Amino acid sequence: MTTANTHTFDAAPAIEARGLTKSYGGRTAVADLSFAVHAGRVTGFLGPNGAGKSTTMRLLLGLERPEAGEALIEGRPYAALIAPMTRVGALLDAKAFHKGRSARGHLLALARSQALPDARVDAVLDLVGLSSVARKRAGGFSLGMAQRLGIAAALLGDPRIVLLDEPVNGLDPQGILWIRTLMKQLAAEGRAVLVSSHLMNEMAVTADHLLVIGQGRLLADCPTAEFIERHTDPAVYAATPQVARPALLEEAFMRLTAGAAEYSAH
């Protein structure tokens, strides 16, 4: 399972947030948030519900306008990118397609809007395992199949940067292993991968680096192994075999974000 070309990058950040702030109805969703995402690694984007992860991704992609700060893709705002699908691909909503179109028709419309060759459509359909259902109506897809179609759309332009918001939702264990392998491969090719997820065990074995936010603020920005060691009970960490230490990520995450979770009852 391979994508198109291997990309090379300089040391500049692929994605950069500088003092991003965004509020809705007087409630601050993102507060003076700054971080950088670099090529060649999978960066996990973690936080409790309501932490501001999805809002941040929308700000990075120019779908929301910040009240302060700026979001940059390879040094430019998303709106200033030329042929943006060849620079950055994103999956924010697995059901963001016309339900009456076939999977191939959906991707073909996207490709032609960006002057991408039709051959890329068939390439990404094969990559995500949807070739056999390419001409079926996407509105009848399961959530897992819709996720695969969304990932195909994100990769359509052979982008150098990939943003995925909860990409494993609806996937079975085989599908989760597939997306884990794909993300690692994309990073190995020199691309920047930013992925949000609530599955701590999955992030422990997939993400090289972690960004953790709570109540819209940055709580941690460090390699995954360092995060686990820093926020785990020293005695437990020392007694845990090396091979099992990734399982401690959930404990480390809960310790760090205990005061930043927000819950509401309706």
C-alpha positions as a Markdown table, in Angstrom:
| # | Residue | x | y | z |
|---|---|---|---|---|
| 1 | Met | 0.0 | 0.0 | 0.0 |
| 2 | Thr | 1.8 | 3.1 | -1.2 |
| 3 | Thr | 1.0 | 6.7 | -2.1 |
| 4 | Ala | 2.4 | 8.6 | -4.9 |
| 5 | Asn | 5.7 | 10.5 | -4.4 |
| 6 | Thr | 8.1 | 10.8 | -1.5 |
| 7 | His | 8.3 | 14.5 | -0.5 |
| 8 | Thr | 11.2 | 16.4 | 1.0 |
| 9 | Phe | 11.0 | 19.3 | 3.4 |
| 10 | Asp | 13.2 | 21.9 | 5.0 |
| 11 | Ala | 13.2 | 22.4 | 8.8 |
| 12 | Ala | 10.5 | 25.0 | 8.8 |
| 13 | Pro | 7.2 | 23.9 | 10.3 |
| 14 | Ala | 4.6 | 22.4 | 8.0 |
| 15 | Ile | 1.8 | 23.8 | 10.2 |
| 16 | Glu | 2.1 | 26.6 | 12.6 |
| 17 | Ala | -0.4 | 28.2 | 15.0 |
| 18 | Arg | 0.5 | 31.5 | 16.5 |
| 19 | Gly | -1.6 | 32.8 | 19.4 |
| 20 | Leu | -4.8 | 31.5 | 17.9 |
| 21 | Thr | -7.9 | 32.7 | 19.8 |
| 22 | Lys | -11.5 | 31.9 | 19.0 |
| 23 | Ser | -14.8 | 32.4 | 20.9 |
| 24 | Tyr | -18.4 | 31.4 | 20.3 |
| 25 | Gly | -21.1 | 33.3 | 22.2 |
| 26 | Gly | -18.8 | 34.5 | 24.8 |
| 27 | Arg | -17.3 | 31.1 | 25.4 |
| 28 | Thr | -13.6 | 30.8 | 24.5 |
| 29 | Ala | -13.0 | 27.7 | 22.4 |
| 30 | Val | -9.3 | 28.4 | 21.7 |
| 31 | Ala | -7.2 | 30.6 | 23.8 |
| 32 | Asp | -3.8 | 32.0 | 22.7 |
| 33 | Leu | -2.8 | 28.7 | 21.2 |
| 34 | Ser | 0.6 | 28.3 | 19.7 |
| 35 | Phe | 2.3 | 25.2 | 18.3 |
| 36 | Ala | 4.2 | 23.8 | 15.3 |
| 37 | Val | 3.7 | 20.5 | 13.4 |
| 38 | His | 6.7 | 19.2 | 11.5 |
| 39 | Ala | 7.1 | 16.9 | 8.5 |
| 40 | Gly | 8.3 | 13.3 | 8.8 |
| 41 | Arg | 6.3 | 12.3 | 11.9 |
| 42 | Val | 2.7 | 11.6 | 13.1 |
| 43 | Thr | 1.6 | 14.3 | 15.6 |
| 44 | Gly | -1.2 | 13.2 | 17.8 |
| 45 | Phe | -3.7 | 16.0 | 18.8 |
| 46 | Leu | -5.3 | 15.1 | 22.1 |
| 47 | Gly | -7.7 | 16.7 | 24.5 |
| 48 | Pro | -11.0 | 16.1 | 26.3 |
| 49 | Asn | -14.3 | 16.7 | 24.7 |
| 50 | Gly | -14.8 | 20.5 | 24.2 |
| 51 | Ala | -11.0 | 21.1 | 24.4 |
| 52 | Gly | -11.0 | 22.9 | 21.1 |
| 53 | Lys | -9.4 | 20.3 | 18.8 |
| 54 | Ser | -11.9 | 20.5 | 16.0 |
| 55 | Thr | -12.1 | 24.3 | 16.2 |
| 56 | Thr | -8.3 | 24.5 | 15.9 |
| 57 | Met | -8.3 | 22.3 | 12.8 |
| 58 | Arg | -11.0 | 24.5 | 11.3 |
| 59 | Leu | -8.9 | 27.5 | 12.0 |
| 60 | Leu | -5.8 | 25.9 | 10.4 |
| 61 | Leu | -7.9 | 25.3 | 7.3 |
| 62 | Gly | -9.4 | 28.7 | 7.1 |
| 63 | Leu | -12.9 | 27.5 | 7.8 |
| 64 | Glu | -13.1 | 29.7 | 10.8 |
| 65 | Arg | -11.6 | 33.2 | 11.3 |
| 66 | Pro | -9.6 | 33.7 | 14.5 |
| 67 | Glu | -10.2 | 36.8 | 16.7 |
| 68 | Ala | -6.5 | 36.9 | 17.3 |
| 69 | Gly | -3.4 | 35.1 | 16.0 |
| 70 | Glu | -2.8 | 33.3 | 12.8 |
| 71 | Ala | -2.7 | 29.8 | 11.3 |
| 72 | Leu | -0.1 | 29.0 | 8.7 |
| 73 | Ile | 0.4 | 26.1 | 6.3 |
| 74 | Glu | 4.0 | 26.0 | 5.1 |
| 75 | Gly | 4.3 | 29.7 | 6.1 |
| 76 | Arg | 1.1 | 30.9 | 4.5 |
| 77 | Pro | -2.6 | 31.2 | 5.5 |
| 78 | Tyr | -4.7 | 28.5 | 3.8 |
| 79 | Ala | -6.5 | 31.1 | 1.7 |
| 80 | Ala | -3.2 | 32.1 | 0.2 |
| 81 | Leu | -2.2 | 28.6 | -1.0 |
| 82 | Ile | -2.1 | 27.9 | -4.7 |
| 83 | Ala | -3.7 | 24.5 | -5.6 |
| 84 | Pro | -4.4 | 23.8 | -1.9 |
| 85 | Met | -5.3 | 20.2 | -2.2 |
| 86 | Thr | -1.8 | 19.5 | -3.4 |
| 87 | Arg | -0.4 | 21.1 | -0.2 |
| 88 | Val | -2.8 | 20.0 | 2.5 |
| 89 | Gly | -5.5 | 17.3 | 2.6 |
| 90 | Ala | -8.0 | 17.0 | 5.5 |
| 91 | Leu | -10.7 | 14.8 | 6.9 |
| 92 | Leu | -12.9 | 16.7 | 9.3 |
| 93 | Asp | -16.3 | 15.1 | 8.6 |
| 94 | Ala | -16.6 | 11.6 | 7.3 |
| 95 | Lys | -20.1 | 12.3 | 5.9 |
| 96 | Ala | -19.1 | 15.5 | 4.0 |
| 97 | Phe | -20.2 | 14.3 | 0.5 |
| 98 | His | -23.3 | 14.4 | -1.7 |
| 99 | Lys | -25.2 | 11.3 | -0.7 |
| 100 | Gly | -26.6 | 10.8 | -4.2 |
| 101 | Arg | -23.2 | 10.6 | -5.8 |
| 102 | Ser | -21.1 | 7.5 | -6.2 |
| 103 | Ala | -17.7 | 7.3 | -4.3 |
| 104 | Arg | -15.9 | 7.8 | -7.6 |
| 105 | Gly | -18.2 | 10.6 | -8.7 |
| 106 | His | -17.6 | 12.4 | -5.4 |
| 107 | Leu | -13.8 | 12.2 | -5.8 |
| 108 | Leu | -14.0 | 13.0 | -9.5 |
| 109 | Ala | -15.8 | 16.2 | -8.8 |
| 110 | Leu | -13.2 | 17.2 | -6.3 |
| 111 | Ala | -10.3 | 16.3 | -8.7 |
| 112 | Arg | -11.7 | 18.3 | -11.5 |
| 113 | Ser | -12.2 | 21.3 | -9.3 |
| 114 | Gln | -8.5 | 21.3 | -8.6 |
| 115 | Ala | -7.4 | 20.3 | -12.2 |
| 116 | Leu | -6.1 | 17.0 | -10.8 |
| 117 | Pro | -5.9 | 14.0 | -13.2 |
| 118 | Asp | -8.7 | 11.5 | -13.2 |
| 119 | Ala | -6.1 | 8.8 | -12.6 |
| 120 | Arg | -5.6 | 10.1 | -9.1 |
| 121 | Val | -9.2 | 9.2 | -8.3 |
| 122 | Asp | -8.7 | 5.5 | -9.1 |
| 123 | Ala | -5.4 | 5.5 | -7.3 |
| 124 | Val | -6.8 | 6.8 | -4.0 |
| 125 | Leu | -9.9 | 4.5 | -4.3 |
| 126 | Asp | -7.5 | 1.6 | -4.5 |
| 127 | Leu | -5.4 | 2.9 | -1.7 |
| 128 | Val | -8.3 | 3.1 | 0.7 |
| 129 | Gly | -9.8 | -0.2 | -0.4 |
| 130 | Leu | -13.0 | 1.1 | -2.1 |
| 131 | Ser | -12.3 | 0.2 | -5.7 |
| 132 | Ser | -15.0 | -2.6 | -5.6 |
| 133 | Val | -17.7 | -0.1 | -4.5 |
| 134 | Ala | -16.5 | 2.9 | -6.4 |
| 135 | Arg | -19.7 | 3.2 | -8.4 |
| 136 | Lys | -22.1 | 2.7 | -5.5 |
| 137 | Arg | -24.0 | 5.5 | -4.0 |
| 138 | Ala | -21.9 | 7.0 | -1.1 |
| 139 | Gly | -25.1 | 7.8 | 0.9 |
| 140 | Gly | -25.5 | 4.0 | 1.5 |
| 141 | Phe | -22.0 | 3.6 | 3.0 |
| 142 | Ser | -21.4 | 2.6 | 6.6 |
| 143 | Leu | -19.5 | 5.0 | 8.8 |
| 144 | Gly | -16.3 | 3.0 | 8.3 |
| 145 | Met | -16.6 | 3.1 | 4.5 |
| 146 | Ala | -17.4 | 6.8 | 4.7 |
| 147 | Gln | -14.2 | 7.3 | 6.7 |
| 148 | Arg | -12.3 | 5.6 | 4.0 |
| 149 | Leu | -13.9 | 7.8 | 1.3 |
| 150 | Gly | -13.0 | 10.9 | 3.4 |
| 151 | Ile | -9.4 | 9.7 | 3.7 |
| 152 | Ala | -9.3 | 9.2 | -0.1 |
| 153 | Ala | -10.5 | 12.7 | -0.6 |
| 154 | Ala | -7.8 | 14.0 | 1.8 |
| 155 | Leu | -5.1 | 12.2 | -0.2 |
| 156 | Leu | -6.5 | 13.1 | -3.6 |
| 157 | Gly | -4.0 | 15.8 | -4.3 |
| 158 | Asp | -1.0 | 13.8 | -3.1 |
| 159 | Pro | -0.6 | 16.5 | -0.3 |
| 160 | Arg | 2.5 | 17.1 | 1.7 |
| 161 | Ile | 0.4 | 17.8 | 4.8 |
| 162 | Val | -2.5 | 15.6 | 6.1 |
| 163 | Leu | -5.0 | 16.6 | 8.9 |
| 164 | Leu | -7.3 | 13.9 | 10.2 |
| 165 | Asp | -10.0 | 14.5 | 12.8 |
| 166 | Glu | -10.9 | 11.2 | 14.5 |
| 167 | Pro | -10.2 | 9.0 | 11.4 |
| 168 | Val | -10.7 | 5.7 | 13.2 |
| 169 | Asn | -14.3 | 6.3 | 14.1 |
| 170 | Gly | -16.5 | 3.5 | 12.7 |
| 171 | Leu | -13.5 | 1.4 | 11.7 |
| 172 | Asp | -13.3 | -2.3 | 12.7 |
| 173 | Pro | -10.0 | -3.6 | 14.1 |
| 174 | Gln | -8.7 | -4.4 | 10.6 |
| 175 | Gly | -9.5 | -0.9 | 9.5 |
| 176 | Ile | -7.8 | 0.7 | 12.6 |
| 177 | Leu | -4.7 | -1.3 | 11.8 |
| 178 | Trp | -4.9 | -0.1 | 8.2 |
| 179 | Ile | -5.2 | 3.6 | 9.1 |
| 180 | Arg | -2.4 | 3.3 | 11.6 |
| 181 | Thr | -0.1 | 1.8 | 9.0 |
| 182 | Leu | -1.1 | 4.4 | 6.4 |
| 183 | Met | -0.4 | 7.3 | 8.8 |
| 184 | Lys | 3.0 | 5.9 | 9.6 |
| 185 | Gln | 3.8 | 5.4 | 6.0 |
| 186 | Leu | 2.7 | 9.0 | 5.1 |
| 187 | Ala | 5.1 | 10.3 | 7.8 |
| 188 | Ala | 7.9 | 8.0 | 6.6 |
| 189 | Glu | 7.5 | 9.5 | 3.1 |
| 190 | Gly | 8.3 | 12.9 | 4.6 |
| 191 | Arg | 4.8 | 14.3 | 5.0 |
| 192 | Ala | 3.4 | 16.0 | 8.1 |
| 193 | Val | 0.5 | 14.1 | 9.7 |
| 194 | Leu | -1.7 | 15.8 | 12.4 |
| 195 | Val | -4.4 | 13.4 | 13.8 |
| 196 | Ser | -6.9 | 13.9 | 16.6 |
| 197 | Ser | -8.2 | 10.8 | 18.4 |
| 198 | His | -9.8 | 9.8 | 21.7 |
| 199 | Leu | -8.2 | 6.3 | 21.5 |
| 200 | Met | -5.2 | 6.6 | 23.7 |
| 201 | Asn | -3.8 | 3.1 | 23.1 |
| 202 | Glu | -3.9 | 3.8 | 19.4 |
| 203 | Met | -2.1 | 7.1 | 19.7 |
| 204 | Ala | 0.5 | 5.5 | 21.9 |
| 205 | Val | 1.5 | 3.2 | 19.1 |
| 206 | Thr | 0.9 | 5.6 | 16.2 |
| 207 | Ala | 2.0 | 9.1 | 17.2 |
| 208 | Asp | 5.6 | 10.1 | 17.4 |
| 209 | His | 4.8 | 13.5 | 19.0 |
| 210 | Leu | 1.8 | 14.8 | 21.0 |
| 211 | Leu | 0.0 | 18.1 | 21.3 |
| 212 | Val | -2.4 | 18.1 | 24.2 |
| 213 | Ile | -4.9 | 20.9 | 24.8 |
| 214 | Gly | -7.5 | 21.5 | 27.5 |
| 215 | Gln | -10.1 | 24.4 | 27.5 |
| 216 | Gly | -8.4 | 25.7 | 24.4 |
| 217 | Arg | -5.0 | 26.0 | 25.9 |
| 218 | Leu | -1.8 | 24.1 | 25.2 |
| 219 | Leu | -1.0 | 21.7 | 28.0 |
| 220 | Ala | 1.8 | 19.6 | 26.4 |
| 221 | Asp | 4.0 | 19.6 | 23.3 |
| 222 | Cys | 6.6 | 16.8 | 23.4 |
| 223 | Pro | 7.5 | 13.3 | 22.0 |
| 224 | Thr | 5.0 | 10.6 | 23.0 |
| 225 | Ala | 7.5 | 8.6 | 25.1 |
| 226 | Glu | 8.5 | 11.7 | 27.0 |
| 227 | Phe | 4.9 | 12.6 | 27.6 |
| 228 | Ile | 4.2 | 9.2 | 29.1 |
| 229 | Glu | 7.2 | 9.3 | 31.4 |
| 230 | Arg | 6.6 | 12.8 | 32.5 |
| 231 | His | 2.9 | 12.4 | 33.5 |
| 232 | Thr | 2.9 | 8.8 | 34.9 |
| 233 | Asp | 3.6 | 7.8 | 38.5 |
| 234 | Pro | 7.4 | 7.2 | 38.6 |
| 235 | Ala | 7.0 | 3.9 | 40.5 |
| 236 | Val | 4.4 | 2.6 | 38.1 |
| 237 | Tyr | 6.5 | 3.7 | 35.1 |
| 238 | Ala | 9.7 | 2.1 | 36.5 |
| 239 | Ala | 7.9 | -1.2 | 37.2 |
| 240 | Thr | 6.3 | -1.4 | 33.7 |
| 241 | Pro | 8.1 | -3.4 | 31.1 |
| 242 | Gln | 9.3 | -1.2 | 28.2 |
| 243 | Val | 7.0 | -3.0 | 25.7 |
| 244 | Ala | 4.0 | -2.2 | 27.8 |
| 245 | Arg | 4.7 | 1.5 | 28.6 |
| 246 | Pro | 2.5 | 2.8 | 25.7 |
| 247 | Ala | -0.5 | 1.5 | 27.6 |
| 248 | Leu | 0.3 | 4.1 | 30.3 |
| 249 | Leu | -0.7 | 6.9 | 27.9 |
| 250 | Glu | -4.3 | 6.9 | 29.0 |
| 251 | Glu | -3.2 | 7.3 | 32.7 |
| 252 | Ala | -0.8 | 10.1 | 31.7 |
| 253 | Phe | -3.5 | 11.9 | 29.7 |
| 254 | Met | -6.1 | 11.7 | 32.5 |
| 255 | Arg | -3.6 | 13.0 | 35.0 |
| 256 | Leu | -2.7 | 16.0 | 32.8 |
| 257 | Thr | -6.2 | 16.9 | 31.7 |
| 258 | Ala | -8.2 | 16.2 | 34.9 |
| 259 | Gly | -8.8 | 19.8 | 35.5 |
| 260 | Ala | -9.5 | 20.7 | 31.9 |
| 261 | Ala | -12.4 | 18.3 | 31.0 |
| 262 | Glu | -15.8 | 19.8 | 30.5 |
| 263 | Tyr | -19.1 | 17.9 | 30.8 |
| 264 | Ser | -22.6 | 19.0 | 30.3 |
| 265 | Ala | -26.0 | 17.4 | 30.9 |
| 266 | His | -29.0 | 18.0 | 28.6 |
